Amino acid sequence: MPSSCHVIDIYRRGGHRGLVSRMQLALNVDDLDAAITFYRSLFGVEPAKVKEGYANFAIVDPPLKLVLLENPGRGGTLNHLGVEVESTATVHAEITRLAGEGLFTEEEMDTTCCFATQDKVWVTGPAGEKWEVYTVLADSETFGTAAP
């Protein structure tokens, strides 16, 4: 996955130039309340957002947005991965770069997902894993659409 690895490597080297504010890991969970209790204890922080069937933790150290999606029977499996960036301009720069790498991208601008309005681009890794590069524009009271 050259696209995601490139962004991660830039972050690790400290030359992120605004590309990465934190990595995102979205997990399917069987029991949202039990998962919230576990991750609250693991990371020592309260969830940043809790809605029906959904929660996220904005963890400072390590810089991680942990998203929990209640999907009974699919607990413990990966839903998708992401890189949260600071602006729509960065999302557009990644669209250009990913296309230049020959990767098929799926763009979603001003879309509602995970109780937030976002601009994003999706790519699919070689094993079928979904990666998004996104920025949050505003909170939303509705979940919106799931990952493509």
Steps between C-alpha positions, in 0.01 A plus 500: 500500500729778392241773567443433868859403566620827345280706731600292804871528417475877469336512842765279660783714364341810651466672164128455473441846350141491631418169331420301813339600824440139607441149372152348513407141583132406463403174668180299491383410852227266625413703811563874483469560875752225582740634235472855635576374851804304377651778285431764769712287736766417239566858388393684817273743314127552457340456157492818292163404348237237587188446288272203445721217367805728476778643714839655440800578715738785409821375660789745526782257577531305279321728251205275411133535425344170607154450348268230635211384281245266655456209257384194700661180373793689345672608822878510496523555125636798312244738354741742329817705550558867453725800516334810641648818351458866584329638190310442178804633314702210640230252392518644146880481502476132596246436221750640250791307649310168521380534140862570399596172669246324277259419783125501444341753733142556605433859604228612740472874557266660753372155600357392834664197660559394862293792636718758322501693172824416321702535182686178420660270251500118519751248367499123534810308608612175334316282755177698460550725804339841466710810577363853516680832508252748644433825678209574732307812402232491774316272740170345388203357687462220242735211427485543122643237267734213580838442336466412130 
